[in-house]
Amino acid sequence: PPDLPAEAMVVRRRVPHLGMTALGFLDISAARQTAQREAGLAATIMTVIGLIAVVIALWRRRLADRLALETALNARLESRVEERTAELRRTQNQLIQASKMTALGQMSAGISHELNQPLAAILNFAENAARFIDSGRPDSARGNFQQIAEQVRRVDRIIRHLRGFARNESEPMEKVDLVAVLQ
């Protein structure tokens, strides 16, 4: 019939005291439109949520890639720092060794000079003492022997000072005759 809706929901209900079944037609077009609007809204919300999830996943992946790159660069940098530090230590050890050798060379030159003076004097006094003995002047030779003994004591003092320096010992204080030192 023309007064029935184009789309309807049929409702049946039994009427027992009449012995009949009543039929009713409910218009569903408004419910369909509401359902379609709600389904569209739900689809839109789900699409937005999906897009947000994709954006978050891409952002997390980009962040993870950046962190991995930074970790790799940090590891490379640390490796280079360790290499440079080792190289600096080797260079420092070489410089220390060179400095030690320079100091040793200077020290040996000084020691050689300090020991050569009394040794040269001992040699001269010994040669002169031999000449004095050959020429029959034993008193003069005796004076040379005293000078030799004094030079030997001087060498002994130098060696004791060096040994004390090497062992980091301190020598006892003693009185010194400045006039004899100056002479």
C-alpha positions in Angstrom: 0.0 0.0 0.0 1.1 3.6 -0.6 1.1 4.5 3.1 3.7 1.9 4.0 7.3 2.8 4.3 9.7 1.8 1.5 11.8 -0.1 4.0 10.2 -1.4 7.1 10.6 -3.9 9.9 7.8 -6.3 10.3 6.7 -6.9 13.9 4.4 -9.9 14.6 2.6 -10.3 17.7 0.1 -13.0 18.5 -3.2 -11.9 19.9 -4.5 -15.0 21.7 -8.0 -13.9 22.7 -8.8 -13.0 19.1 -7.0 -15.9 17.6 -5.1 -13.8 15.3 -1.6 -12.5 14.6 -1.2 -8.8 14.4 1.4 -7.4 11.9 3.0 -4.0 12.3 5.4 -2.2 9.9 8.0 0.1 11.5 9.9 2.6 9.4 13.7 1.9 9.6 15.0 4.7 7.4 15.8 7.0 10.3 17.5 4.1 12.2 19.4 3.2 9.0 20.6 6.8 8.6 21.6 7.0 12.2 23.4 3.6 11.9 25.1 4.8 8.7 26.2 8.1 10.3 27.5 6.2 13.4 29.3 3.6 11.2 30.9 6.5 9.2 31.9 8.2 12.4 33.3 4.9 13.7 35.2 4.3 10.5 36.6 7.9 10.6 37.6 7.4 14.2 39.3 4.1 13.4 41.0 5.6 10.4 42.4 8.5 12.5 43.5 6.0 15.2 45.1 3.9 12.6 46.9 6.9 11.1 48.1 8.0 14.6 49.4 4.5 15.2 51.2 4.5 11.8 52.7 8.0 12.6 53.8 6.8 16.1 55.3 3.6 14.6 57.2 5.6 12.0 58.3 8.1 14.7 59.5 5.3 16.9 61.3 3.6 14.1 63.0 6.9 13.1 64.0 7.4 16.8 65.3 3.9 17.0 67.3 4.4 13.8 68.7 7.7 15.1 69.7 6.0 18.4 71.4 3.2 16.6 73.3 5.7 14.5 74.3 7.7 17.5 75.4 4.5 19.3 77.5 3.5 16.4 79.1 6.9 16.1 79.7 7.0 19.9 81.4 3.6 19.7 83.5 4.8 16.8 84.5 7.9 18.6 85.4 6.0 21.8 87.5 3.7 19.7 89.3 6.7 18.2 89.8 8.3 21.6 91.3 5.0 23.0 93.6 4.8 20.0 94.8 8.4 20.4 95.2 7.9 24.1 97.4 4.8 23.6 99.4 6.8 21.0 99.8 9.7 23.4 101.0 7.3 26.1 103.5 5.7 23.8 104.8 9.2 22.8 104.9 10.2 26.4 106.9 7.1 27.3 109.3 7.8 24.5 109.7 11.4 25.7 110.3 10.3 29.2 112.9 7.8 28.0 114.6 10.4 25.8 114.6 12.8 28.8 116.2 10.1 31.0 118.8 9.5 28.4 119.6 13.2 28.2 119.8 13.5 31.9 122.0 10.4 32.1 124.3 11.8 29.4 124.6 15.1 31.2 125.1 13.4 34.5 127.8 11.0 33.1 129.6 14.0 31.6 129.6 15.8 35.0 130.7 12.6 36.9 133.4 12.0 34.3 134.7 15.6 34.7 134.5 15.4 38.5 136.4 12.1 38.6 139.0 13.0 35.9 140.3 16.0 37.8 141.5 14.0 40.9 142.6 11.1 38.7 144.8 13.4 36.6 146.2 14.9 39.7 146.9 11.4 41.2 148.7 10.5 37.9 150.8 13.7 38.0 151.7 13.2 41.7 152.6 9.5 41.1 154.9 10.3 38.2 156.5 13.2 40.1 156.9 11.0 43.2 158.7 8.4 41.0 161.0 11.1 39.7 161.7 12.4 43.2 162.6 8.9 44.4 164.8 8.4 41.4 166.6 11.7 42.1 167.0 10.8 45.8 164.4 13.2 47.2 162.2 11.0 49.3 160.7 13.8 51.3 159.4 15.5 48.2 158.0 12.1 47.1 156.3 11.7 50.5 154.5 15.1 49.9 153.3 13.8 46.6 152.1 10.6 48.2 150.1 12.7 50.7 148.6 14.6 47.8 147.7 11.3 46.1 146.0 10.2 49.3 144.1 13.5 49.5 142.9 13.1 45.8 141.9 9.5 46.6 139.8 10.8 49.5 138.3 13.4 47.1 137.3 10.6 44.6 135.8 8.6 47.6 133.7 11.6 48.6 132.4 12.1 45.1 131.5 8.4 44.8 129.8 8.5 48.3 127.8 11.5 47.2 126.7 9.8 44.0 125.8 6.6 45.9 123.9 8.6 48.5 122.1 10.4 45.7 121.3 7.1 43.9 120.0 5.6 47.1 118.3 8.8 48.2 120.4 8.9 51.4 121.3 12.0 53.3 124.8 12.6 54.5 125.4 13.7 58.1 126.2 17.4 58.5 129.8 18.2 59.2 131.9 21.3 59.6 133.7 22.4 56.4 136.8 24.6 56.3 135.9 27.2 53.7 139.4 28.4 53.3 140.5 25.0 52.3 137.6 24.7 49.9 138.4 28.0 48.3 142.1 27.1 48.0 
